[in-house]
Amino acid sequence: MTNQTQSELIGTGNGFIAALDQSGGSTPKALRLYGVTEDAYSSEEEMFGIIHDMRARIIKSAAFNGDRVLGAILFERTMDGDIDGKPTATYLWEDCKVVPFLKVDKGLADEEDGVQILKPMPELHALLAKAVSKGIYGTKMRSVINAASASGIKAVVAQQFEIGKQILAAGLMPIIEPEVTITIADKAEAEEILLAEIKAQLDALADDQQVMLKLTLPEAANTYKPLADHPRVLRMVALSGGYERDEANSRLAANTGMIASFSRALTESLSAQQSDEEFDAALDASVQSIYDASVAG
């Protein structure tokens, strides 16, 4: 069973969820944006060590705590690591009062029918058991929608909810994330199809089941408000999806019932070359701006 105190915080608290879950493919880009180029490491292990240090620096900052940050999504290696001698998830909850989530997907399948579904996850059961043992509250898995394909979007949503039910059965809270690519010409049409498919899946859940939703900021404000109001939804969060922070915040503030779960937009002003004082000030400004946009809706 999920932690009731954490459920109440995520469901009703003021703030946002930080996405600190860049995985293998996106880690080099995240490090470049942080001012660390590929010549700074010579192996995957060294690369992941540097990104863990970056995430630990964020988590240990005075700017990062439960006053404004409700939760944080971790990559598996980050969950397996420590901060000041404590498992990362334990540190997040005990020292920061931030609810820990885990990215569980293994990446995307090749595009078919305008979408990319999740790759198979044969080790999901074992990963969920490990997450429970480490104090993780919930999970996240990301699919991608690249066209307003009714059949493709239906397949994405069906797969997300099928796996989501496995996650619920393990006692964890699933974040359902069917991302709509922000650059596609038929984005608004794709969002209307997505709205209907998610609603149908929510309506089919049992009365004692809830999920979370992580959705791309829509073209028309409040497109997804019926989902935020649905009794089977604990909380609806938004991904920045490539929007710069200012635009992401502006779009977010226009959507009622939606809070942020930003990754790149959260860390875009941070640099490995900053002093601790400069780093903390930059992170504080970023956290405050995203918090303000999250509570404005």
Backbone bond lengths (Angstrom), bond angles and torsions (degrees), N, CA, C in turn:
res aa  C-N    CA-C-N  psi(-1)  N-CA   C-N-CA  omega(-1)  CA-C   N-CA-C  phi
1 M - - - 1.475 - - 1.525 109.81 -
2 T 1.333 115.89 143.59 1.452 119.96 176.93 1.522 110.21 -69.46
3 N 1.324 115.77 154.93 1.461 122.65 179.36 1.527 109.88 -70.21
4 Q 1.337 117.46 121.38 1.461 120.98 -174.61 1.525 111.89 -64.70
5 T 1.324 117.63 -39.51 1.464 120.75 177.97 1.522 110.58 -61.10
6 Q 1.335 115.94 -42.91 1.458 119.99 178.82 1.525 111.33 -67.79
7 S 1.338 116.89 -37.46 1.470 120.24 177.85 1.524 111.23 -61.86
8 E 1.314 116.82 -42.28 1.462 120.32 179.56 1.523 110.63 -65.59
9 L 1.329 116.64 -39.59 1.458 120.24 179.09 1.525 111.12 -64.67
10 I 1.331 116.35 -47.91 1.467 120.06 -179.68 1.520 110.95 -66.79
11 G 1.332 116.98 -37.99 1.460 120.35 -174.79 1.512 114.33 -74.03
12 T 1.325 117.48 -32.35 1.468 119.65 -172.44 1.517 114.73 -129.47
13 G 1.336 118.57 -7.10 1.459 120.61 -175.52 1.521 113.51 -70.65
14 N 1.325 115.68 155.39 1.459 122.11 173.97 1.524 109.21 -88.68
15 G 1.312 116.77 126.26 1.458 120.56 -179.59 1.515 110.64 147.76
16 F 1.329 115.35 -157.48 1.469 120.20 -177.21 1.513 109.40 -147.88
17 I 1.322 115.31 172.97 1.466 122.38 179.55 1.530 108.63 -109.21
18 A 1.315 116.09 123.63 1.460 121.04 178.38 1.524 109.81 -82.85
19 A 1.317 116.70 134.66 1.462 121.42 178.11 1.528 108.55 -101.45
20 L 1.326 115.85 102.07 1.466 122.39 -179.59 1.518 109.17 -112.88
21 D 1.332 116.50 45.05 1.467 120.45 -167.00 1.521 113.71 -120.49
22 Q 1.337 118.30 25.65 1.462 118.01 176.33 1.526 108.60 -57.25
23 S 1.333 115.82 134.39 1.465 120.44 -178.34 1.526 109.20 -110.26
24 G 1.339 116.40 -166.37 1.455 121.05 -171.30 1.514 115.76 -47.13
25 G 1.337 117.53 -51.26 1.452 119.94 -174.83 1.513 114.30 -68.51
26 S 1.325 117.81 -33.16 1.459 121.19 -176.34 1.520 113.59 -97.02
27 T 1.330 117.79 -6.78 1.464 120.27 -176.65 1.519 113.28 -64.45
28 P 1.361 121.08 -45.69 1.464 119.07 179.60 1.531 113.27 -58.03
29 K 1.331 117.06 -38.97 1.463 119.68 178.07 1.517 110.48 -66.06
30 A 1.336 116.61 -43.05 1.463 120.03 179.02 1.522 110.61 -60.53
31 L 1.330 116.94 -39.77 1.453 120.33 179.43 1.525 111.78 -70.02
32 R 1.331 117.59 -38.05 1.473 119.50 176.52 1.517 110.63 -60.11
33 L 1.334 116.61 -43.24 1.462 120.11 178.39 1.521 111.48 -64.33
34 Y 1.314 116.46 -24.86 1.459 122.60 178.80 1.536 111.37 -87.28
35 G 1.327 116.51 -1.75 1.455 120.86 177.71 1.510 114.80 90.96
36 V 1.352 116.60 17.93 1.466 121.38 179.13 1.522 107.91 -116.73
37 T 1.330 117.41 112.45 1.460 121.62 -177.63 1.528 111.02 -89.82
38 E 1.336 115.06 167.83 1.463 120.48 -174.52 1.523 113.28 -60.12
39 D 1.333 118.49 -25.15 1.463 119.43 -179.19 1.530 112.77 -75.69
40 A 1.339 116.93 -1.65 1.468 120.79 178.41 1.526 112.37 -84.63
41 Y 1.347 117.03 -8.82 1.462 120.30 179.10 1.526 108.46 -143.89
42 S 1.336 114.91 151.97 1.467 119.46 -175.14 1.516 113.11 -118.84
43 S 1.325 117.04 2.56 1.458 119.94 179.20 1.524 109.15 -151.94
44 E 1.330 114.89 164.83 1.460 119.54 177.38 1.517 110.85 -62.70
45 E 1.327 116.72 -37.81 1.466 120.35 -179.90 1.527 110.47 -61.51
46 E 1.339 116.58 -44.17 1.462 119.92 178.48 1.524 110.73 -63.90
47 M 1.330 116.83 -40.20 1.461 121.31 179.07 1.524 110.88 -60.25
48 F 1.340 115.51 -47.88 1.462 118.86 -179.45 1.527 111.50 -68.35
49 G 1.314 116.95 -29.74 1.453 119.61 175.05 1.519 111.94 -63.94
50 I 1.341 116.39 -40.73 1.467 120.75 -179.98 1.529 110.39 -68.70
51 I 1.334 117.38 -42.30 1.473 118.84 179.96 1.525 110.28 -67.84
52 H 1.340 117.53 -32.69 1.468 118.94 175.74 1.534 110.21 -64.97
53 D 1.337 115.87 -40.89 1.465 119.41 177.83 1.529 111.00 -62.29
54 M 1.333 116.30 -38.76 1.463 120.13 177.47 1.529 110.55 -62.88
55 R 1.330 116.71 -46.14 1.464 120.06 -179.22 1.527 110.72 -66.23
56 A 1.325 116.55 -39.28 1.461 119.47 177.99 1.527 110.57 -63.43
57 R 1.326 116.62 -37.84 1.472 120.39 177.79 1.524 110.67 -62.42
58 I 1.317 116.41 -40.36 1.471 120.56 177.42 1.527 109.89 -64.81
59 I 1.324 116.55 -50.33 1.463 121.42 -174.14 1.529 110.77 -64.34
60 K 1.333 117.91 -36.23 1.461 121.63 -177.92 1.523 113.45 -80.33
61 S 1.334 116.93 -11.20 1.462 120.05 -179.83 1.526 110.57 -65.51
62 A 1.326 116.10 144.87 1.464 121.00 176.58 1.519 111.46 -62.09
63 A 1.332 117.37 -20.33 1.471 121.32 -179.40 1.515 112.30 -76.46
64 F 1.338 117.04 -13.13 1.461 121.44 -172.21 1.520 109.24 -110.07
65 N 1.320 116.86 96.71 1.461 120.33 178.27 1.516 110.03 -157.56
66 G 1.328 115.67 175.97 1.452 121.43 -173.09 1.511 115.50 -67.73
67 D 1.314 118.50 -6.12 1.461 119.81 176.39 1.535 111.46 -65.21
68 R 1.336 115.96 -32.48 1.464 119.80 -178.43 1.526 113.16 -130.49
69 V 1.322 117.51 -21.30 1.464 122.45 -178.72 1.525 108.16 -108.83
70 L 1.321 116.44 114.59 1.468 120.61 -177.51 1.516 112.27 -80.78
71 G 1.323 116.74 -38.12 1.453 120.76 -175.12 1.509 111.25 -150.79
72 A 1.332 115.93 167.85 1.458 121.83 176.41 1.516 108.95 -142.04
73 I 1.343 116.23 132.36 1.462 122.30 178.79 1.526 108.49 -95.23
74 L 1.323 116.48 126.41 1.452 122.84 -174.77 1.524 111.74 -110.00
75 F 1.314 116.00 151.11 1.458 124.39 167.79 1.535 106.97 -80.40
76 E 1.337 117.77 152.28 1.463 120.45 -174.95 1.531 112.10 -55.75
77 R 1.321 117.18 -42.07 1.466 119.26 -179.79 1.529 111.27 -64.64
78 T 1.329 116.63 -32.23 1.464 119.32 177.18 1.521 109.86 -68.96
79 M 1.330 116.91 -41.84 1.463 120.70 176.21 1.529 110.81 -59.41
80 D 1.332 116.41 -38.91 1.462 120.80 -177.79 1.527 112.65 -74.97
81 G 1.339 116.74 -15.35 1.456 120.98 -178.88 1.520 112.48 -88.02
82 D 1.334 114.89 177.42 1.462 122.30 -179.14 1.521 110.84 -119.74
83 I 1.328 114.63 157.06 1.464 122.44 169.51 1.521 106.53 -128.00
84 D 1.310 115.65 117.99 1.470 121.96 -177.96 1.536 111.43 51.71
85 G 1.330 115.37 41.21 1.452 120.04 175.37 1.517 115.64 83.35
86 K 1.325 117.60 -0.27 1.463 121.64 177.68 1.522 109.63 -110.40
87 P 1.351 117.94 144.18 1.463 119.43 171.54 1.536 109.69 -54.06
88 T 1.323 116.67 141.59 1.463 120.53 -172.54 1.523 112.78 -54.19
89 A 1.335 117.15 -46.08 1.468 119.49 -177.99 1.526 110.99 -63.81
90 T 1.326 116.69 -38.75 1.462 120.74 178.24 1.519 110.60 -64.19
91 Y 1.333 116.43 -44.02 1.471 120.88 178.31 1.525 110.71 -60.48
92 L 1.329 116.26 -44.56 1.465 120.27 -179.41 1.525 111.09 -56.32
93 W 1.328 116.87 -48.09 1.459 120.09 -174.83 1.523 111.98 -77.82
94 E 1.333 117.21 -46.94 1.461 119.82 -174.80 1.524 113.08 -74.26
95 D 1.330 117.34 -38.84 1.456 120.30 -173.92 1.525 113.34 -97.24
96 C 1.340 117.25 -26.67 1.464 120.63 -175.85 1.527 113.29 -113.71
97 K 1.352 117.28 -15.33 1.464 122.37 -172.92 1.531 110.63 57.82
98 V 1.336 115.28 39.88 1.462 124.15 177.39 1.526 107.79 -113.17
99 V 1.324 116.73 130.09 1.468 122.36 -174.34 1.537 109.57 -78.68
100 P 1.346 118.06 127.59 1.465 120.36 -177.36 1.531 113.69 -88.80
101 F 1.328 114.84 133.89 1.462 123.82 173.91 1.533 108.26 -119.24
102 L 1.329 116.82 164.36 1.462 122.02 -179.70 1.527 110.86 -132.15
103 K 1.334 116.26 131.71 1.464 121.52 170.35 1.526 107.72 -74.24
104 V 1.336 117.29 123.34 1.472 119.88 -175.19 1.524 113.95 -112.10
105 D 1.334 118.48 -12.11 1.472 117.86 -176.05 1.519 110.64 -75.37
106 K 1.328 114.86 160.08 1.465 122.66 -179.34 1.525 111.47 -108.78
107 G 1.320 116.10 25.47 1.457 120.32 178.46 1.520 112.71 100.63
108 L 1.325 114.95 -173.24 1.455 122.42 -171.23 1.522 112.29 -107.77
109 A 1.318 115.94 143.56 1.462 121.08 170.41 1.527 109.10 -73.37
110 D 1.315 116.97 166.13 1.464 120.47 176.63 1.527 109.72 -62.63
111 E 1.330 115.68 151.47 1.461 119.76 -177.92 1.533 111.00 -63.87
112 E 1.320 114.18 135.97 1.464 121.83 175.78 1.521 107.95 -150.30
113 D 1.319 116.95 132.29 1.464 121.65 179.72 1.528 111.51 59.16
114 G 1.328 116.33 34.04 1.461 121.32 174.82 1.515 115.13 80.58
115 V 1.341 117.09 7.61 1.472 119.68 -177.85 1.529 110.20 -140.33
116 Q 1.336 114.45 165.42 1.461 121.51 171.28 1.525 107.81 -124.00
117 I 1.329 115.15 111.68 1.461 119.76 177.65 1.528 108.78 -82.24
118 L 1.312 116.68 176.51 1.454 122.10 179.37 1.523 110.92 -74.66
119 K 1.330 116.17 142.01 1.454 119.99 170.34 1.528 109.13 -64.69
120 P 1.332 117.59 157.10 1.474 119.61 176.34 1.530 111.20 -56.32
121 M 1.328 115.31 147.36 1.466 121.19 179.94 1.532 109.33 -125.86
122 P 1.334 117.42 71.71 1.469 120.28 -175.21 1.527 113.27 -63.67
123 E 1.322 118.13 -22.65 1.466 121.00 -177.37 1.527 111.48 -100.93
124 L 1.333 117.32 17.22 1.461 119.95 -175.68 1.529 111.89 -60.70
125 H 1.320 117.49 -43.93 1.470 120.00 -177.20 1.527 110.72 -57.29
126 A 1.319 116.67 -45.80 1.466 120.90 -179.69 1.529 110.88 -66.65
127 L 1.329 117.03 -38.94 1.466 120.59 179.90 1.526 110.71 -65.39
128 L 1.331 116.88 -40.74 1.461 120.09 178.71 1.519 111.14 -64.76
129 A 1.334 116.56 -39.67 1.461 119.85 178.10 1.530 110.52 -63.54
130 K 1.331 116.28 -40.88 1.469 119.81 177.65 1.524 110.46 -64.76
131 A 1.327 116.71 -41.39 1.469 120.44 179.56 1.525 111.13 -60.23
132 V 1.326 116.19 -43.90 1.465 120.06 178.56 1.529 110.06 -60.74
133 S 1.332 116.45 -42.57 1.472 120.67 -177.67 1.522 111.76 -66.07
134 K 1.328 116.91 -24.76 1.463 120.64 -178.33 1.530 112.99 -97.05
135 G 1.324 117.08 6.61 1.454 119.36 175.59 1.510 115.16 83.93
136 I 1.313 117.63 19.88 1.466 121.43 177.04 1.528 109.21 -72.94
137 Y 1.326 116.22 139.50 1.469 120.94 -179.79 1.528 112.43 -89.61
138 G 1.329 116.85 -42.58 1.463 120.09 -174.72 1.513 111.82 -150.00
139 T 1.325 115.84 -179.70 1.460 122.15 -174.85 1.521 110.57 -131.81
140 K 1.338 114.65 166.88 1.463 121.06 175.63 1.513 109.50 -140.46
141 M 1.339 116.44 142.13 1.466 121.26 176.01 1.525 107.91 -145.02
142 R 1.333 116.60 135.20 1.468 122.16 -169.68 1.519 111.30 -116.10
143 S 1.351 114.77 124.28 1.459 122.97 167.35 1.523 107.63 -108.62
144 V 1.336 117.39 169.95 1.469 120.07 -177.38 1.525 110.29 -133.81
145 I 1.328 114.82 136.95 1.466 123.10 178.11 1.528 107.90 -113.77
146 N 1.332 115.97 119.72 1.471 121.28 -176.73 1.524 113.41 -111.42
147 A 1.316 117.69 3.03 1.461 121.21 -179.84 1.520 109.07 -161.70
148 A 1.320 116.49 157.07 1.471 121.68 178.31 1.519 109.60 -80.75
149 S 1.320 115.27 61.69 1.461 122.71 -179.77 1.523 108.61 -95.02
150 A 1.324 117.14 111.98 1.467 120.26 -176.79 1.524 111.63 -59.66
151 S 1.340 116.68 -44.00 1.465 119.48 -178.57 1.523 111.18 -70.94
152 G 1.327 117.01 -38.27 1.455 120.57 178.91 1.517 111.85 -65.28
153 I 1.318 117.14 -45.55 1.464 121.24 -179.77 1.520 110.24 -65.07
154 K 1.313 116.58 -38.83 1.470 120.16 177.10 1.532 110.36 -59.31
155 A 1.325 116.58 -42.09 1.464 120.86 -179.76 1.528 111.38 -65.56
156 V 1.329 116.38 -41.95 1.472 121.00 178.94 1.524 110.69 -60.09
157 V 1.316 116.07 -49.44 1.465 120.29 -176.03 1.527 110.95 -67.64
158 A 1.337 116.74 -40.63 1.463 120.05 179.08 1.527 110.83 -60.72
159 Q 1.331 116.74 -43.80 1.468 119.76 179.39 1.525 111.02 -65.13
160 Q 1.333 116.70 -43.06 1.464 120.12 -179.95 1.539 111.09 -58.29
161 F 1.311 116.69 -45.25 1.464 119.76 -178.12 1.530 111.81 -73.22
162 E 1.321 117.84 -33.92 1.464 119.95 176.93 1.525 110.07 -60.70
163 I 1.333 116.78 -46.17 1.462 120.21 178.98 1.525 110.05 -71.99
164 G 1.323 116.14 -35.12 1.457 119.96 177.42 1.519 112.50 -57.07
165 K 1.319 116.92 -36.75 1.468 120.04 178.85 1.530 111.11 -68.26
166 Q 1.332 117.37 -34.04 1.463 119.95 174.64 1.526 110.51 -64.39
167 I 1.317 116.14 -38.30 1.459 121.42 179.88 1.527 110.23 -68.23
168 L 1.320 117.00 -42.14 1.461 120.58 175.65 1.532 110.67 -59.71
169 A 1.325 116.69 -41.26 1.465 120.98 -179.11 1.524 111.80 -64.12
170 A 1.335 116.37 -25.04 1.467 120.65 178.17 1.529 112.00 -84.05
171 G 1.338 116.99 -2.43 1.453 120.64 178.79 1.509 114.35 89.75
172 L 1.323 117.42 17.55 1.459 122.72 -178.92 1.529 110.59 -115.74
173 M 1.318 116.29 159.15 1.464 122.77 179.73 1.530 109.88 -95.67
174 P 1.327 118.84 115.35 1.468 119.88 179.99 1.526 112.75 -83.29
175 I 1.330 115.60 134.68 1.461 121.14 166.64 1.527 107.05 -96.00
176 I 1.319 116.01 115.06 1.469 123.27 178.41 1.529 107.45 -84.39
177 E 1.346 117.57 120.12 1.471 119.79 -175.62 1.532 111.96 -128.98
178 P 1.331 117.96 89.38 1.460 121.53 170.52 1.537 109.24 -96.35
179 E 1.312 116.63 92.28 1.468 121.93 -174.56 1.529 110.97 -73.85
180 V 1.328 116.75 131.92 1.463 122.08 171.66 1.531 107.78 -96.95
181 T 1.313 116.88 122.73 1.463 121.15 -179.03 1.527 110.22 -60.91
182 I 1.331 116.92 130.40 1.473 120.04 -170.68 1.524 113.46 -72.43
183 T 1.341 118.17 -16.33 1.466 120.74 -173.89 1.526 114.12 -95.66
184 I 1.335 118.81 -1.77 1.468 118.43 -175.65 1.530 110.85 -76.26
185 A 1.317 115.96 147.64 1.467 121.12 -175.25 1.527 112.33 -69.12
186 D 1.323 117.26 -30.05 1.467 121.13 -176.77 1.532 111.65 -104.80
187 K 1.328 116.50 36.22 1.471 121.65 -176.08 1.531 111.77 -59.51
188 A 1.337 117.61 -46.64 1.464 120.39 -178.13 1.527 111.21 -62.38
189 E 1.320 117.02 -39.33 1.470 120.64 178.41 1.529 110.17 -66.29
190 A 1.340 116.22 -41.82 1.464 119.62 177.88 1.526 110.71 -60.63
191 E 1.321 116.68 -37.43 1.462 120.95 -179.17 1.526 111.89 -67.14
192 E 1.301 117.91 -36.39 1.469 120.34 177.39 1.529 111.04 -67.11
193 I 1.333 116.52 -39.85 1.468 120.13 176.55 1.526 109.66 -64.62
194 L 1.335 116.04 -44.45 1.454 121.46 -179.25 1.528 110.95 -61.24
195 L 1.310 116.85 -42.47 1.466 121.49 178.17 1.527 111.01 -54.93
196 A 1.316 116.32 -48.47 1.466 120.62 -178.00 1.527 111.94 -65.95
197 E 1.331 117.19 -40.47 1.470 120.32 -178.43 1.526 111.33 -68.26
198 I 1.334 116.81 -41.30 1.463 119.28 178.85 1.523 110.09 -65.78
199 K 1.323 116.89 -42.91 1.468 119.54 -179.71 1.528 110.91 -59.69
200 A 1.333 116.67 -41.55 1.466 119.78 179.76 1.534 110.94 -62.25
201 Q 1.322 116.79 -40.52 1.467 120.20 179.09 1.529 111.10 -69.48
202 L 1.317 117.57 -39.15 1.464 120.55 177.89 1.528 110.86 -63.38
203 D 1.330 115.49 -42.25 1.466 119.84 -179.72 1.525 111.99 -61.43
204 A 1.335 116.61 -26.27 1.461 120.94 -177.37 1.527 113.38 -87.33
205 L 1.330 117.77 -8.01 1.462 120.21 178.20 1.531 110.89 -70.84
206 A 1.316 115.50 154.74 1.459 120.34 175.94 1.529 109.83 -68.59
207 D 1.314 115.88 157.97 1.463 120.42 -176.81 1.517 113.03 -61.54
208 D 1.333 117.74 -26.36 1.464 120.27 -178.37 1.521 112.75 -96.28
209 Q 1.334 117.62 13.46 1.456 121.41 179.91 1.522 110.69 -109.79
210 Q 1.332 115.84 138.29 1.455 122.09 173.38 1.521 109.15 -135.84
211 V 1.332 115.18 150.66 1.455 121.75 173.63 1.522 108.10 -130.20
212 M 1.318 116.05 171.79 1.456 122.16 168.62 1.523 108.41 -110.95
213 L 1.314 116.41 156.87 1.462 122.05 178.63 1.524 109.42 -121.98
214 K 1.336 116.47 138.14 1.466 121.89 173.12 1.515 107.24 -124.35
215 L 1.334 116.36 112.24 1.461 121.77 -169.74 1.519 111.23 -127.61
216 T 1.327 115.07 152.35 1.456 121.26 174.46 1.522 110.27 -65.18
217 L 1.321 117.09 140.04 1.461 120.60 176.71 1.532 109.20 -57.02
218 P 1.332 117.89 123.60 1.471 120.75 -170.13 1.527 113.83 -78.88
219 E 1.333 114.94 160.63 1.466 120.74 177.39 1.525 111.10 -67.42
220 A 1.310 117.10 -41.64 1.468 121.87 177.71 1.521 108.14 -103.09
221 A 1.324 116.34 119.91 1.463 120.30 -178.48 1.523 110.67 -53.70
222 N 1.320 115.53 139.62 1.468 124.21 176.23 1.530 113.87 69.62
223 T 1.332 116.65 17.38 1.467 119.53 173.04 1.527 110.58 -52.25
224 Y 1.330 115.84 -41.39 1.459 120.28 -173.06 1.527 113.53 -96.65
225 K 1.320 118.60 9.04 1.462 119.66 -177.72 1.535 112.51 -57.97
226 P 1.351 119.92 -37.38 1.472 118.22 176.57 1.531 113.23 -57.60
227 L 1.330 116.83 -27.55 1.459 120.09 178.27 1.527 110.45 -76.90
228 A 1.328 116.93 -40.18 1.468 120.54 177.48 1.525 111.00 -60.52
229 D 1.325 116.01 -32.80 1.467 121.41 -178.51 1.523 113.48 -85.09
230 H 1.328 117.05 -6.16 1.466 120.56 -174.87 1.532 110.15 -71.20
231 P 1.314 119.02 136.48 1.476 120.25 -177.80 1.519 114.59 -65.53
232 R 1.332 117.97 -16.26 1.469 120.30 179.35 1.535 111.59 -89.67
233 V 1.333 117.67 2.99 1.469 121.65 -179.34 1.523 109.70 -109.24
234 L 1.330 116.43 118.60 1.462 120.64 176.84 1.518 110.89 -71.93
235 R 1.331 117.54 -45.47 1.464 121.52 179.02 1.518 108.66 -160.58
236 M 1.319 116.37 146.75 1.463 121.85 175.75 1.518 108.55 -112.37
237 V 1.328 115.94 129.10 1.457 121.25 -179.71 1.524 109.60 -122.73
238 A 1.326 114.94 162.64 1.463 120.87 -176.63 1.520 110.26 -117.21
239 L 1.327 116.66 141.51 1.460 121.36 170.54 1.528 108.62 -95.17
240 S 1.324 116.07 150.67 1.471 118.97 -178.71 1.524 111.27 -76.89
241 G 1.319 117.45 -29.34 1.460 121.67 169.39 1.506 117.22 64.40
242 G 1.333 117.63 14.91 1.453 120.82 -177.53 1.514 113.86 106.91
243 Y 1.328 117.77 -10.78 1.459 119.72 173.64 1.528 109.24 -66.47
244 E 1.339 116.64 141.20 1.459 119.79 170.95 1.521 108.81 -62.26
245 R 1.338 115.79 157.18 1.458 119.51 -172.60 1.526 113.19 -56.25
246 D 1.322 117.72 -43.67 1.469 119.79 -177.19 1.523 111.07 -61.48
247 E 1.342 116.66 -43.61 1.467 118.96 179.85 1.518 110.67 -70.08
248 A 1.332 116.90 -40.44 1.468 119.92 178.25 1.527 110.50 -60.10
249 N 1.319 116.67 -43.87 1.463 120.29 178.99 1.522 111.42 -64.03
250 S 1.327 116.75 -41.64 1.465 120.66 -179.80 1.522 111.12 -63.37
251 R 1.321 116.35 -44.75 1.467 120.15 178.14 1.528 110.77 -65.32
252 L 1.318 116.60 -41.08 1.452 120.17 -178.91 1.523 111.51 -62.52
253 A 1.321 117.10 -44.57 1.461 121.13 -176.86 1.522 112.26 -61.23
254 A 1.337 116.78 -22.53 1.469 120.83 -179.31 1.526 112.91 -83.95
255 N 1.354 116.76 -5.11 1.468 120.73 -175.89 1.524 110.80 -110.11
256 T 1.318 116.10 114.14 1.462 121.87 -179.83 1.522 110.50 -73.30
257 G 1.334 115.95 135.58 1.460 120.19 175.92 1.509 114.70 80.57
258 M 1.335 118.00 15.42 1.461 122.39 -179.06 1.524 108.20 -126.77
259 I 1.338 116.61 131.23 1.460 121.08 175.54 1.519 108.95 -115.82
260 A 1.315 116.97 168.35 1.460 121.09 -175.66 1.517 112.20 -80.06
261 S 1.326 115.08 149.99 1.462 123.13 161.47 1.526 105.94 -140.31
262 F 1.334 114.98 72.95 1.452 122.08 -172.07 1.525 111.25 -93.55
263 S 1.331 115.60 149.00 1.452 122.78 176.62 1.526 108.97 -113.71
264 R 1.340 116.82 -81.22 1.460 120.21 -178.47 1.522 111.76 -60.07
265 A 1.325 117.46 -39.17 1.467 120.09 -179.54 1.524 112.07 -64.83
266 L 1.335 117.18 -26.21 1.463 120.74 177.59 1.521 111.28 -73.57
267 T 1.332 116.36 -38.92 1.472 120.31 -170.00 1.527 113.47 -103.44
268 E 1.332 118.49 6.08 1.475 119.75 -169.80 1.527 113.45 -64.14
269 S 1.327 119.89 -22.28 1.464 121.57 -178.66 1.521 113.06 -100.05
270 L 1.348 117.42 5.37 1.460 121.03 -176.36 1.527 111.05 -94.72
271 S 1.328 115.89 147.02 1.457 120.58 -178.05 1.523 110.61 -144.79
272 A 1.319 115.03 142.30 1.460 120.47 176.42 1.518 111.33 -62.72
273 Q 1.330 117.27 -23.56 1.454 121.31 -177.15 1.542 113.16 -83.42
274 Q 1.324 117.34 -8.34 1.460 120.26 -179.83 1.530 110.77 -72.94
275 S 1.338 115.23 145.51 1.458 118.92 169.59 1.524 108.11 -67.33
276 D 1.330 116.50 165.49 1.462 119.14 179.04 1.526 110.74 -59.18
277 E 1.314 116.72 -38.49 1.464 120.35 179.27 1.524 110.87 -64.91
278 E 1.327 116.90 -43.71 1.469 120.86 178.89 1.526 110.64 -66.33
279 F 1.316 116.42 -42.31 1.460 121.46 179.95 1.520 110.72 -61.07
280 D 1.335 116.47 -48.92 1.459 120.40 -179.05 1.526 111.63 -62.04
281 A 1.337 116.96 -38.39 1.467 120.52 179.72 1.527 110.82 -67.12
282 A 1.338 116.63 -41.41 1.465 120.34 179.74 1.524 110.63 -67.12
283 L 1.331 116.71 -42.16 1.456 120.19 179.31 1.527 110.53 -66.57
284 D 1.326 116.97 -40.02 1.459 120.53 178.94 1.531 110.77 -60.12
285 A 1.321 116.86 -43.23 1.469 120.41 179.60 1.525 110.72 -65.11
286 S 1.328 116.81 -40.76 1.462 121.08 178.88 1.519 110.73 -64.77
287 V 1.334 116.70 -48.85 1.461 121.47 179.79 1.526 110.91 -59.38
288 Q 1.333 116.89 -42.87 1.463 119.43 -178.23 1.521 111.66 -65.17
289 S 1.326 117.06 -41.71 1.472 119.91 -178.28 1.529 110.89 -65.66
290 I 1.334 117.05 -39.92 1.470 120.86 179.95 1.526 110.01 -72.27
291 Y 1.325 117.12 -37.89 1.452 121.18 175.60 1.531 109.91 -60.68
292 D 1.326 117.17 -47.24 1.457 120.62 -178.92 1.530 111.49 -59.56
293 A 1.332 116.49 -42.61 1.476 120.09 179.13 1.520 110.75 -67.06
294 S 1.336 117.36 -34.08 1.465 121.31 -178.18 1.522 111.80 -70.73
295 V 1.325 117.52 -38.23 1.470 119.66 -178.05 1.520 111.73 -86.13
296 A 1.345 117.34 -9.47 1.463 120.09 -178.82 1.517 112.45 -73.78
297 G 1.356 116.11 -28.58 1.456 120.32 -174.06 1.519 113.10 -72.22
